[in-house]
Amino acid sequence: MIVRPVLLSLLAGVALGGCALRSDVRRLEEQLTDVRDETQRRDSVRAAELSRVIALQQATLDTLQATRQAITSLRGEVTGQLYEVQKQLVQVQELTGQSTRRLSELRADLDARGQEIGAAEGAPAGAPAAANPSATQMYEASLQQLRGGSNTTARAGFRQLLSQYPEAPQAADALYFIGESFATESPDSASAYYAQVVQRYSSSPRAAGALYKIGLLAEGRKDTPAARTSYQRLVQQYPNSNEAALARDRMKALGQ
């Protein structure tokens, strides 16, 4: 301690000097008071610094704890979101698989019915199914898929119909509706299928509708000359069709 050396020094000075005056005693007391006050002040400063250090450490620990909790919570949320995404992917896969299986089952059922009809008409057992009944059933099922918004499944059914029964009465309709299934997804593909309807089934009522749709798609891509060509061909080849009347109105609107 600082007080003790100073006190001893002062006492030694008094002893050597003989008797001390009152002023010396008072000065000694003042010095002792100053030393005590200075010691208390330094102790207070040290205590304040120590309190600040402790508070800083506590704040750091609190921040680390909060960060750890936030990371744990975020990890849980991410895990949950990944689980939901995986579950949705599984559901989509299941739906896709169901559609594929359903179409396969439908084809098998149609073939079986066709064989039964052929057998009832006197065909030998195991003979190929009659074209018209099976083609009709397949066409109706595919058209139902198209109306329900299942474009991919509908296209698969129509293409299978065209592959197995290319001469069936529904063949032109099947090709036309493949074009319809592409109308919003891929207008260029839709135009290509409509053009096949006109080329392969020119005597079908669907040919006039296909030409009209080709004209509308050309208008949609701002190709006015191509639209006029399609409408003119429609009016010339199928003048009595309902689409021909529509085509005349479109040509007037285009300025011809």
VEXDREN-2710 file (C-alpha; in Angstrom, 1 decimal):
% VEXDREN-2710
k/r/px/py/pz
1/MET/0.0/0.0/0.0
2/ILE/1.1/3.6/-0.7
3/VAL/-0.2/4.9/2.6
4/ARG/2.2/2.9/4.8
5/PRO/5.5/4.0/3.3
6/VAL/4.4/7.7/3.2
7/LEU/3.2/7.5/6.8
8/LEU/6.5/5.9/8.0
9/SER/8.4/8.6/6.2
10/LEU/6.4/11.4/7.8
11/LEU/6.7/9.8/11.3
12/ALA/10.4/9.4/10.8
13/GLY/10.7/13.0/9.9
14/VAL/8.8/14.1/13.0
15/ALA/10.9/11.9/15.3
16/LEU/14.1/13.3/13.9
17/GLY/12.9/16.9/14.1
18/GLY/11.9/16.6/17.7
19/CYS/8.4/17.9/18.6
20/ALA/6.1/18.7/15.7
21/LEU/4.1/21.8/15.4
22/ARG/0.4/21.7/15.1
23/SER/0.7/22.9/11.5
24/ASP/2.9/19.9/10.7
25/VAL/0.3/17.5/12.2
26/ARG/-2.5/19.1/10.2
27/ARG/-0.4/18.9/7.0
28/LEU/0.2/15.3/7.8
29/GLU/-3.5/14.6/8.2
30/GLU/-4.3/16.4/5.0
31/GLN/-1.7/14.3/3.1
32/LEU/-3.1/11.1/4.6
33/THR/-6.6/12.1/3.5
34/ASP/-5.4/12.9/0.0
35/VAL/-3.7/9.5/-0.2
36/ARG/-6.8/7.7/1.0
37/ASP/-9.0/9.6/-1.5
38/GLU/-6.6/8.8/-4.4
39/THR/-6.6/5.1/-3.4
40/GLN/-10.4/5.1/-3.3
41/ARG/-10.6/6.8/-6.7
42/ARG/-8.3/4.3/-8.3
43/ASP/-10.2/1.4/-6.8
44/SER/-13.5/2.9/-8.2
45/VAL/-11.9/3.2/-11.6
46/ARG/-10.8/-0.4/-11.5
47/ALA/-14.2/-1.5/-10.4
48/ALA/-15.9/0.4/-13.2
49/GLU/-13.5/-1.0/-15.8
50/LEU/-14.1/-4.5/-14.4
51/SER/-17.9/-4.0/-14.6
52/ARG/-17.6/-2.9/-18.2
53/VAL/-15.5/-5.9/-19.1
54/ILE/-18.0/-8.3/-17.4
55/ALA/-21.0/-6.5/-19.2
56/LEU/-19.2/-6.8/-22.6
57/GLN/-18.5/-10.5/-22.0
58/GLN/-22.2/-11.1/-21.1
59/ALA/-23.3/-9.2/-24.2
60/THR/-21.0/-11.3/-26.4
61/LEU/-22.3/-14.5/-24.8
62/ASP/-25.9/-13.4/-25.4
63/THR/-25.2/-12.6/-29.0
64/LEU/-23.6/-15.9/-29.6
65/GLN/-26.5/-17.7/-28.0
66/ALA/-29.0/-15.7/-30.1
67/THR/-27.0/-16.5/-33.3
68/ARG/-26.9/-20.2/-32.4
69/GLN/-30.7/-20.2/-31.9
70/ALA/-31.3/-18.4/-35.2
71/ILE/-29.0/-20.9/-37.1
72/THR/-30.9/-23.8/-35.5
73/SER/-34.2/-22.3/-36.4
74/LEU/-33.1/-21.6/-40.0
75/ARG/-31.8/-25.1/-40.4
76/GLY/-35.1/-26.5/-39.3
77/GLU/-37.0/-24.2/-41.7
78/VAL/-34.7/-25.2/-44.6
79/THR/-35.1/-28.9/-43.8
80/GLY/-38.9/-28.5/-43.7
81/GLN/-39.0/-26.7/-47.1
82/LEU/-36.8/-29.3/-48.7
83/TYR/-39.1/-32.0/-47.4
84/GLU/-42.1/-30.2/-48.9
85/VAL/-40.4/-29.9/-52.2
86/GLN/-39.4/-33.5/-52.3
87/LYS/-43.0/-34.5/-51.3
88/GLN/-44.4/-32.4/-54.2
89/LEU/-41.9/-34.0/-56.6
90/VAL/-43.0/-37.4/-55.5
91/GLN/-46.7/-36.4/-56.0
92/VAL/-46.0/-35.1/-59.5
93/GLN/-44.1/-38.3/-60.4
94/GLU/-47.0/-40.3/-59.0
95/LEU/-49.5/-38.4/-61.1
96/THR/-47.4/-38.8/-64.2
97/GLY/-47.1/-42.5/-63.6
98/GLN/-50.8/-42.8/-63.1
99/SER/-51.6/-41.0/-66.4
100/THR/-49.2/-43.3/-68.2
101/ARG/-50.6/-46.4/-66.6
102/ARG/-54.1/-45.3/-67.2
103/LEU/-53.5/-44.8/-70.9
104/SER/-51.8/-48.2/-71.1
105/GLU/-54.7/-49.8/-69.3
106/LEU/-57.2/-48.0/-71.6
107/ARG/-55.3/-49.3/-74.7
108/ALA/-55.3/-52.8/-73.4
109/ASP/-59.0/-52.6/-72.7
110/LEU/-59.8/-51.2/-76.1
111/ASP/-57.8/-54.0/-77.8
112/ALA/-59.7/-56.6/-75.7
113/ARG/-63.1/-55.1/-76.7
114/GLY/-62.1/-55.0/-80.3
115/GLN/-61.2/-58.7/-80.2
116/GLU/-64.5/-59.4/-78.6
117/ILE/-66.4/-57.5/-81.3
118/GLY/-64.4/-59.3/-84.0
119/ALA/-65.1/-62.7/-82.4
120/ALA/-68.9/-61.8/-82.2
121/GLU/-68.9/-61.1/-86.0
122/GLY/-67.4/-64.4/-86.8
123/ALA/-63.7/-63.5/-86.8
124/PRO/-61.3/-66.3/-85.7
125/ALA/-60.1/-66.2/-82.1
126/GLY/-57.0/-64.1/-81.7
127/ALA/-57.6/-62.2/-85.0
128/PRO/-56.7/-58.5/-85.0
129/ALA/-59.4/-56.2/-83.6
130/ALA/-61.7/-54.3/-85.9
131/ALA/-60.4/-50.9/-86.6
132/ASN/-63.4/-48.7/-86.1
133/PRO/-64.6/-49.6/-82.6
134/SER/-61.1/-49.5/-81.1
135/ALA/-60.2/-46.3/-82.9
136/THR/-63.4/-44.7/-81.7
137/GLN/-62.8/-45.6/-78.1
138/MET/-59.2/-44.4/-78.2
139/TYR/-60.3/-41.2/-79.9
140/GLU/-62.9/-40.4/-77.3
141/ALA/-60.5/-41.1/-74.4
142/SER/-57.8/-38.9/-75.9
143/LEU/-60.3/-36.1/-76.5
144/GLN/-61.4/-36.3/-72.9
145/GLN/-57.8/-35.9/-71.8
146/LEU/-57.4/-32.8/-74.0
147/ARG/-60.6/-31.2/-72.7
148/GLY/-59.3/-31.9/-69.2
149/GLY/-56.1/-30.0/-69.8
150/SER/-53.8/-33.1/-70.1
151/ASN/-52.3/-32.1/-73.4
152/THR/-49.3/-34.4/-73.2
153/THR/-51.5/-37.5/-72.5
154/ALA/-53.9/-36.5/-75.2
155/ARG/-51.2/-36.2/-77.8
156/ALA/-49.9/-39.6/-76.9
157/GLY/-53.3/-41.1/-77.4
158/PHE/-54.0/-39.4/-80.7
159/ARG/-50.5/-40.4/-82.0
160/GLN/-51.1/-44.0/-81.0
161/LEU/-54.5/-43.9/-82.8
162/LEU/-52.8/-42.6/-86.0
163/SER/-50.1/-45.3/-85.7
164/GLN/-52.5/-48.2/-85.2
165/TYR/-55.5/-47.0/-87.3
166/PRO/-54.2/-44.5/-89.9
167/GLU/-57.3/-45.1/-92.1
168/ALA/-59.9/-44.7/-89.3
169/PRO/-62.6/-42.1/-89.7
170/GLN/-61.2/-40.3/-86.7
171/ALA/-57.7/-40.0/-88.1
172/ALA/-58.2/-36.5/-89.5
173/ASP/-59.8/-35.4/-86.2
174/ALA/-56.9/-36.9/-84.2
175/LEU/-54.3/-35.0/-86.2
176/TYR/-56.3/-31.8/-86.0
177/PHE/-56.6/-32.1/-82.2
178/ILE/-52.8/-32.7/-81.9
179/GLY/-52.5/-29.3/-83.5
180/GLU/-55.0/-27.9/-81.0
181/SER/-53.0/-29.2/-78.1
182/PHE/-50.0/-27.2/-79.3
183/ALA/-52.0/-24.0/-80.0
184/THR/-50.8/-22.2/-76.9
185/GLU/-47.7/-24.1/-76.1
186/SER/-46.0/-23.9/-79.6
187/PRO/-47.9/-22.1/-82.4
188/ASP/-45.3/-23.2/-84.9
189/SER/-45.9/-26.9/-84.0
190/ALA/-49.7/-26.3/-84.2
191/SER/-49.4/-24.8/-87.7
192/ALA/-47.3/-27.8/-88.8
193/TYR/-50.0/-30.3/-87.7
194/TYR/-52.8/-28.2/-89.2
195/ALA/-50.9/-28.3/-92.5
196/GLN/-50.7/-32.1/-92.3
197/VAL/-54.5/-32.2/-91.9
198/VAL/-54.9/-30.2/-95.1
199/GLN/-52.3/-32.3/-97.0
200/ARG/-53.3/-35.8/-95.8
201/TYR/-57.0/-35.4/-95.3
202/SER/-58.1/-32.7/-97.8
203/SER/-61.5/-34.2/-98.1
204/SER/-62.2/-34.1/-94.4
205/PRO/-64.3/-31.3/-92.9
206/ARG/-61.4/-30.7/-90.6
207/ALA/-59.3/-29.5/-93.5
208/ALA/-61.2/-26.2/-93.7
209/GLY/-60.9/-25.7/-90.0
210/ALA/-57.2/-26.4/-90.2
211/LEU/-56.7/-23.8/-92.9
212/TYR/-58.6/-21.2/-90.8
213/LYS/-56.5/-22.0/-87.7
214/ILE/-53.3/-21.6/-89.8
215/GLY/-54.5/-18.1/-90.9
216/LEU/-55.3/-17.1/-87.3
217/LEU/-51.8/-18.3/-86.1
218/ALA/-50.2/-16.3/-88.9
219/GLU/-52.1/-13.2/-87.8
220/GLY/-51.0/-13.8/-84.2
221/ARG/-47.3/-13.6/-85.3
222/LYS/-48.1/-10.5/-87.4
223/ASP/-47.5/-12.3/-90.7
224/THR/-50.4/-10.8/-92.7
225/PRO/-49.4/-12.1/-96.2
226/ALA/-49.3/-15.7/-94.8
227/ALA/-52.7/-15.2/-93.2
228/ARG/-54.3/-13.9/-96.4
229/THR/-52.9/-16.8/-98.4
230/SER/-54.4/-19.3/-95.9
231/TYR/-57.8/-17.6/-96.0
232/GLN/-57.8/-17.3/-99.8
233/ARG/-57.0/-21.0/-100.1
234/LEU/-59.8/-21.8/-97.7
235/VAL/-62.4/-19.8/-99.6
236/GLN/-61.3/-21.3/-102.9
237/GLN/-61.2/-25.0/-101.8
238/TYR/-64.0/-25.0/-99.3
239/PRO/-66.3/-22.1/-100.3
240/ASN/-69.4/-23.6/-98.6
241/SER/-67.8/-24.3/-95.3
242/ASN/-68.6/-22.3/-92.2
243/GLU/-64.9/-21.5/-91.9
244/ALA/-65.0/-19.9/-95.4
245/ALA/-67.5/-17.3/-94.2
246/LEU/-65.2/-16.6/-91.2
247/ALA/-62.2/-16.3/-93.6
248/ARG/-64.0/-13.8/-95.7
249/ASP/-64.6/-11.6/-92.7
250/ARG/-60.9/-11.9/-91.7
251/MET/-59.8/-10.8/-95.1
252/LYS/-62.0/-7.8/-94.9
253/ALA/-60.5/-6.9/-91.6
254/LEU/-57.0/-7.3/-93.1
255/GLY/-57.9/-4.9/-95.9
256/GLN/-58.8/-7.3/-98.7
END
